[in-house]
Amino acid sequence: MIGQQLINTLATWAAPYRDRRMLTLLALGFSSGLPAPLVFSNLSIWLRDVGVSRTDIGLFALAATPYAINFLWAPLIDRLRLPYFSARFGRRRGWALFTQLLLLTAIALLSLTHPEKNLHLVALGVLFVTFVSATQDIVVDAYRIEVLEPHQYGSGSAAAIWGWHLGGTLVGAAGGLYLADQFGWNMAYLLLACGVLVGMVAILSSPEPKRPPPAETLAEESRALAQLERWRELPAMLRHALGWIYISLIAPFAEFTRRKGWIWILVFIFVFKLGDALLGRMSGVFYRELGFSLTEIAEVAKIYGFAANILGIVVGGVLVARVGVLKALLFSGLATAITNLTYSWLAVSGQSWLVFIIALATDNFTTGLVTVAFVAYLSSLCNSAYTATQYALLASLGNLARIWLSASSGWMVDSLGGDWALFFILTAIIALIGLPLLWVLMKYFPAPLQVRQAEDKGGGSS
């Protein structure tokens, strides 16, 4: 009887994932996640292996700035049509295929560089990869939102996150270390470039989203254009251009700033995952300095880290459903700060295999937990009229601190005289900074998703 109830419960949880579109989102998540270790963790190890200083390795985080500012060109992707690609494959699928072709090319070009000979050329190659990858993320997020019904957003986000870690954690990170150990870093990057084909096949075998623009957006465009038409002293082409600029670039941001507590929300998004970013930027260097081989790091990441991350994603989805977005963020944020301390334990223990497994597994579990809650929170903040642009803005803001401020991680370790235990204690303290802000949001500004749903049931906002 108990066994049957368990089976029924599991079947109920699994039901949303039986939709074929979830497989597409899994593959697109794979394509999004694949470049991450190639410009973050694995790149740090590669640079350290050829003698690049820790301070310089930390500065390479700046090359990932496109992830933090991709909202700047997100409206262009929403509005512009590509020659051939848009006509042949549709607006979203055309942009997806175009960016994936560029991404494959960018990673292949990066594989031809040699950091021991020309570090500046490597930096340019990394910047090319991050720019194209950040652009692909805009398209993938928009496709995910538009191809699903609203009640599928939770399961769709989870499928995309699972795919991201398949590409980023399992294949790109662990698989990349295996390949580098066997064939060298250059060949490893070249082989991993072919992984982008997974996302291309998924797009080619999937439909173009058919959701029409929201009526509110069309009405806003009509009002703006009608008002501009009164400015007869301006040429017609200029009036239409100004109308396009307003609707595409200004309206999404103006709508957000009219909300109560919007400054608190933006500050929270900016600082929430900073401690985790500082740790992640230098973790690979830390493993190597402890004496672990590339194969040993890959073994733990593949077996224990990946399994723990998947479990964290599953638990995170359940936690959001049971306690709500903000409480899930509070719990997962606290758990993330605590698990940072396991790295201090590892630093004190030295080359301990057991402590290494515990540290990496717990870190990956809480990363999965907090990522699901954070993505759900960002999604809940988006107005349905400007989903793609607002999501890109909020996600970029969340990346900004992790990219810019984590560039100081190598300098922090050097300033501490290489005291890794103290460094990880500091990352745990920094990880707690966002929690008081979260308490303010929970007390004074209820979850935006629930508020918006209540407004919709009441007939919509005026």
N, C-alpha and C positions, 0 to 999 in steps of 0.2 A: 504493500500500500504506500509506504513512504517512498519506495523506489519509483513508483509510478508518478507520485506527486512531483518528485524531483525531475523526472523526465518531462513532465508537462510544463514545469516552471522553465526548464532550459529551452524547451521548444518555443515557449512564449517569448523568451528573451531573444531567441535566434530568428524569429519570424521576420522582423524588419530587414534582416540582412539577406533574405532570399531573393530580393529584387535584383535583376540582372544589372541594373544601374550601379549597384554597390560594387560589383566586380570592376566596372569601368573606373569608379572613383578610387578603388584600391590601386589600380594600375597607374592612374594619374598621380596619386599620392606617392607611389614608387618613383615616378619620374621627377617629382618635386623634391623628394628626400635625397635622391642619389648624389646631387652636387654638394650637399652640406658638408660631409666629412672631407671632401676633396679641397675645400677652401677653409676648413676649420681644424678638426682634430687630426686627421691624417696628414694634412699639410704641415701642421706644427711638428709632427714626428719626423716627417721628411726633412724639414728645414733643420731640425736639431741633429739629425743623423749626419748631415753634411757640414755641421759646425756653425750654424747660424746662432747668434746669441739669443738668450731668452727675451731680452728687451726688444730686439728686432722681430722675434716671433710674435710677441704680443702686439706690436704695431701692425702686423699683417691683418689684424681684426678690422682696421680701417678700410681695407679693400672690400669688405663686405657691406659697406655703406649703402649700396643700392637696395638691399633688403629693408633698410630703414626709411628710404625716401621714395619707394616705388609708387606711393600714392600720387606723386607729382605727375606721373604719366598714365595713371590708371584711367582718368577720364578720356584720354585719347584712344585707349584700347576699347573703351565702351562705345565710342562714337565713330572712329575711323574704320573704313573698309580697305582691306589689303587688295592690291591688284592680283587677280587670278585666285588666290587662296580664299578670299571671302566669297567670291562668286562660285567657286567650285565646291567648297566644303561648308560654307555658312560663316556667320560672323564669329562665333565662339570656336568652332572646330578649325576654321581657317587660321585664326590667331594662334591656336594651340599648336598646330602643325608647323607653322612658321617659326615660333619660338623654340620648338623642340629640335628642328633642323639646325637652328643657330646654336643651341645648347650642345648638341652633339659635336658640332664644329669647334666650339670654344674649348670644350674639355680635351678634344684631340690636339688642339694647338697647345694647350697647357702641358700636355704630355711630352711635348718636344722641347720644353725649356729645361735648363740646368741651373738650379739655385746656387751651386758652388761657383759657377762662372759668371752669371749675370742675374743678380737678385732683383734688379729693377724690371727686367723682362718678365720674371715670374710674377711680380706684383701686377704688371699690366695684364698678364694672362688670367690671373685670379680675378681682377676687376672685370674683365670681359665675361668670365663665367658667372660672376655674381649678378651682373647687370641683366644678362639673358635669363638666368634662373629666377631672379626677382620678377621679371616680366612674365615668365611662365606662371609664377605663383598667382599673379593677378588673374590670368585667364582661367586657371584651374579653379580658383575660388569662385569666380563668376559662373563658370560652367556648373560647378557643384550646386550652387544656390538655385540656378535657373532650371536645371534638369530634374530637380526634386520638388515634391510637394512640401509645404511647410512642416507637416507632421513627420517628415522623413529627415529633417535637418540633423537631428541628433545622431541617428544611425549613419547618415551620410558623412558627418564629421568624423565619427569613430572609424569608418571604413577608410577615409582619406588619411587619418593619422596612422592607422595600422599600415597602410601602404607606404606612408612616409618613412616609417621605421624599417619596413622591409627593405626599402631602397637605401635609406641613410645609415641605419644601424647594422643591419645584417649584411647587405651586399656591398654598399659603399665603404663602410667603416671596417667591419670584420673581414669581409671578402677582399677589400682593398689591401689590408695588412697581409693576408695570405698571399695575394698576388705579388705584392712588393717583396715579400720574403723569398718568393720563388723566382721571380723574373725581374726584380728591380722596380723602382718607383715609376720610371717613365713608361714602361710596358704596362704596369698596373693601371695607370691613368688612361692609357689608350684603350685597353680592354673595357674599362668601366664606362668609357664614352658610349660604347655600344648598348649599355643598359637603357639609354634614353629611348631606344626602339620600342621598349615595353609600352611607354605612354603613347607613342605614335600609333602602334597597332590598336591600342584601346580606342583612340580617337577615331581612327578610320573605320572601326567596326561598331561605332556608337552613333546615335542620332544627334542632330543639332537641336538644342532646346527651342521649344516653340512658344514659350511664355511671352505674351505681348507686354509692352511697357505699361507700368501702372497708370491708371487714369489720372492720378494726382500729378504725375510727372508731365503727362501730355497737357493737362490743364495749366500747370505752371509755365510750361513752354509757350502755350498760347497767350497767356497773360503778359509774359515778358516781351514776346514778339509784338503783340498788339501795342504795348506801351512804346516800344522802340519805333514802331511805324509812325508815331506822331512826330518823331524827330525828322521832319522832312528835309531839314538842311543837311542831313547826313546822306551819303550815297546808300542805295538799297543794299549793296553787298556788305558795306560796313555795318549797317543795322543788323543784318542777319548774323554777321560774325560776332557782334557784341552779344546778341541773344544766345548764340551757341556757347560763348564763353561764360555767360552768367549761369545758364542751366547746367553746363558740364563741370565748371570749376568752382563757382561761388555758392550756388544753392546747396550742395551737399554739406558744405562746411557751415554755412549760415544756419541751416536747420539744426545742426548739432549744438551750436552755441546758444540756441534759444532754450535749451533744456536746463532744468534745475540741477545744480551741482556739477555742471559739465567740466569745470576746471579741476575739481577733486577727482573726477573720473579719469581725466587725461594724466594727471600726476600719478595716480595709482598705477595705470597701465605702464607708465614710463619706468617706474622703479620696482615693480612687483617681482620680476625674475632676474634682477641684477646679480644677486649672490650666486645663483645657479650658473649664470653666464661666466662669471669670474672663474668659477671652479672648472666649468667645461672647457674654457680656453686653454688651461694649463694642465688638465688631467693627463693627457697623453705624454707630455713632457715629464710629469711626475712619475708615471709608470716606468718610463725609460730610465730615469735617474735612479729609481729603486733597483734597477737591474733586470726587469722583466723583458723578455724577448718579444719581437713582433708577433710571433706565433702564439706565445702565452697570452698576450693581451687579446689577440683575436679569439682564442679559445674561450676565455672568460666572457668577452663581449657577446660572442655568438650563443653560447649555451646558457649562461646565467643572466647576463645583461638583457638579452633580447627577450627571453622568457619572462623576466621580471617586468620589463617594459610593457609587454602585451597584457600581462595580468593587471598592471597599473591602469592601462587604458580601459580594460573591462570594468574594473572596480570604480574608476573615475566616472564612467557612464552611469553606473548604478547609483553612485553617490549623488551625482547631479540630479538624477530623477527622484531620489528619495528625500534629500534635504534641501534642494534648491541650489542655484548657481552660486550665490554669495557665501553660504555656509560651506559649500564644497570648496570654494576658493580659500576660505579661512583654514579649513582642516588640511588641505593639500599644501598650502603655503607653509604652515607650521611643520608639517612632516618633511618638507623639502629642506628646511633649515636644520632640522635635527639630523637628517641623513648626511648633511655636509660634514658633520663631526666624525663620521665613520672614516673619512679620509685622513683626519688628524690621527685617529687610532692607527691607521695603516702606516702613516709617516713615522709614528713612534715604534710600531712593531717591526718595521723594516720589510724585507722581502718575504712576507708571510702570505702563503697561498690562500689560506682560509680567510684571513682578514681582507685580502684583495677581493675575493669572491663576495664577501659580505658587503664591502663598501660599494663595489660596482653594481651589485644586484639591488641593494636598497636605493641607491641613487637612481637607477633606471626605473624602479617601481614608482618612486615619487615623481619622477619626470613624467611618466605616463599619466599619473593621477592628476598632476597640476596642469598638464597640457590640455586634457579634455575639458577640465573646468574653465581654463582660460579661453579656449576657443569658443566654448558655449557662451561665456560672458561677452566676448567681443561680438558674437553673432546676435546676442540679445540687444545689443546697442544700436544695431543697424536699422534705419528706416527703410521700409520695403521699396520706397521710390529711388533710393540711392545706395542700394546694398553693396554693389561692387566697389564703388568709390569710397564709401565710408568704411567698409571692412578693410580695404587697402590702407586707408589712413590710420585706423586704429592698430592694425597689425604692424604697420611700419613704425608707429610710435613705440609699440612694445619692443620692437627690434632695435630701436635707436639706442637705448641704454645698454643693451646687451652687446651691441657692436662697438659703439664709441667708447663707453666707459670700461668695457672689458679689455680694451687695448692696453690698459695700465696693469693688467694682471702679471705680465712678466716683470715689469718694473717693481711691482709690489713684492714679488718673491725675492728679487735681487736686493731690494731695500731691507728686507728682513734677514738678509744674509743667508738665503736659501733655506730658511726655517719653514718647511712645508706644513708642519703641524700648526704653527701659529697662523699661517696664511689661510688654512681651511677653517680655523676658528673664526677668523675675520669674515670669511665668506658666509658663514652661518649667521653671524650678527647682521651683516648687510642684508641677508635674505629676509630678516624680520622687519626691515624698514617699511615695507608696504602694508603690513598687517594693521597698524593703527589707522592708516588711511582706509583700509577695507572696513574697519569697524565704523568709521564715520559714514561710509556709503551704506552699510547695513542699517545704521540707526536713522539716518536722515533721508536717504534716497533709495527707495525700494527697487528691487530687480526690474530693470526696464522692460524685460520681456513680459512679465506678469502685468505690468501697468498698461503696456500697449495692447495686450490681449483683452484686458478689461475694457479699455476704450473702444476696441473694435466691437465687442459684444454690446456696448452701449450705443452703437451707431456711428462710431468714428469720432475723430477730433474735428473741431471746427476750423 
